[in-house]
Amino acid sequence: MNKISIIICSRTKTITPVFLKNIENTVGVNYELIVIDNSENNYSIFEAYNLGIKKSEGELLCFMHDDVLLHTNNWGTILIDIFNNNKNVGLLGVAGAKVKTKMPSPWWNCHYNQQVINIIQHNGSGVPKNTEDGFGENSESEVVVIDGVFMVLKKSIDIMFNENMKGYHNYDLNISFECKKKGYQVLVTNQILIEHFSSGSLNKDWVESSHKLHNIYKSVLPLQVELNSLKKGDEIRNAVSYMEQCLTFNKHKICNAVWKNLFLLHPILSYHFKLWKRLKEMRS
């Protein structure tokens, strides 16, 4: 394991010279850079990353966004050491969660103590937030899902992104679920610090993508690192939150499909009546 393949799906024809220099100055090991030009939206993120995998020669596949800054020197050496010392690890990131509900949700929709994060994140306020949580006394913590800003996959476990999924959402949950499905561990490390200059958004496309993804992996979900750490209330909370997103973007059919699952989970819930009343008002 002496070469890393860095795979970037670029929104422009090439990555910036500043970003290229940042990678060169910090990686610290033999590497190849595979930039998938997606400036004309020819590929979904799933297709672009699979194209990168097919072109790759390295044993470690490092997928990263095109708007990050790497702050840790010799981060490639750190990655190699982590995977060499943890033979059952298939996937590693810098942010993730120890639980994932069966109900559709982004990975961060969980209790604070179930999140594991080490990142400098920019948001609309203009003030970046440096967050390091969930590690305790360890440098790595096991999770079940990671964020897509920086993901490292062991190539030899032979996992690809699901091209039945389209668009640019949920690729990180997809690859996390695939790793768990095959019995591999997923880790988050605090040994590598990156700065991310944009934040994702939950829009209509995300609602549709999440519904499809959770249907594909319904036999795998829910996921949790520790037995009984995921509660019934977590499923209810995420179902309600997702259904509210469905209503925001007028995805009533999807909302109805999730509501049926919620009703089976908890038939006696005040939200059922509130939802029924709102839908009735929307139709009138």
Secondary structure, 3 states (H helix, E strand, C coil): CCCEEEEEEECCCCCCHHHHHHHHHHCCCCEEEEEEECCCCCCCHHHHHHHHHHHCCCCEEEEECCCEEECCCCHHHHHHHHHHHCCCEEEEECEEECEECCCCCCCCCCCHHHEEEEEEECCCCCCCEEEEECCCCCCEEEECEECCCEEEEEHHHCCCCCCCCCCCCCHHHHHHHHHHHCCCEEEEECCCCEEECCCCCCCHHHHHHHHHHHHHCCCCCCEECCCCCCCHHHHHHHHHHHHHHHHHCCCHHHHHHHHHHHHHHCCCCHHHHHHHHHHHHHHC
